Structure formats: C-alpha cells, structure tokens
C-alpha cells in the first residue's frame, strides 16, 4: 500500500439509542471518540416493522391508480393465433 494516503484506522465507541455501547475500529474521529447514533436497528422502521402502514398505504395508491386508468392503453385480444 502507498504510504501516507490512507486514513488512520483506530478504536472508537459506538453508543446505540438505547444507551448500550460497543467498541469497533473505524476511521471516524480520533482514537477513543464516541459515535452517538440517532437511528439504529433498535429504532429504525426498516428493522422494527413499524413502517408496515406506509407499505399498505402505497399498495392502496397503486390499486387506486390501476383502477382509475384500467380502461386506457392497449387492450388484450382474446383471439388465439393459429
């Protein structure tokens, strides 16, 4: 590896939203710094399932769009080609 072009890789402490902490290696900050998370797997809807109402809402919008514009566009032919 080339000398002098890579950031320093050191240990930091990560503090989760519930107060738990763990130590990891990172290029963030300086050795011994604490990275406090605003969002993590304990609170984000992608992991907690709290966003299901949004998914259902989006599915309803798609269905509404499909019903509204069902008559537009190319029609499928019932004739079978021989």
Protein Blocks (a to p, Z undefined) as FASTA:
>chain_A
ZZhkaccddddddddfkopacddddfehjehiacddfbdfklpmklnopmmmmmmmmmmm
mmmmmmmmmmgcjdddfbdcZZ
